[in-house]
């Protein structure tokens, strides 16, 4: 969980990009957030450090975390 701050930073950058008409960048940052969340979950440093972490991190519904 200690590295989840990067997801907030990417979300802030994405909001800035959208608000300033940088739609391609905003779309790329959305993809980047998904990659970051997945990697954090898979390394045990994300939302859920077990096997369901990747699913939850990318918006899936996993039970038992």
PEMOLIN-V266844 format. One line per field, one symbol per residue. ss: DSSP state (A for helix, B for strand, O for the rest). phi: phi as a letter, one per 30 degrees, with the letter a starting at -180 (. if undefined). burial: b if it has 16 or more other ideal C-beta (glycine too) atoms within 10 Angstrom, else e. Layout:
ss=???
phi=???
burial=???
This chain:
ss=OOOOAAAAAAAAAAAAAAAOOOAAAAAAAAAAAAAAAAAAAAOOOOOOOOOOAAAAAOOOOOOOO
phi=.dcdeddddddddddedddcicdddeddddddddddddddddciccebdcdceddddcjdcbcic
burial=eeeeebbeebeebbeebeeeeeeebbeebeebbeebbbebbeeeebbbeeebbbbbbeeeeeeee
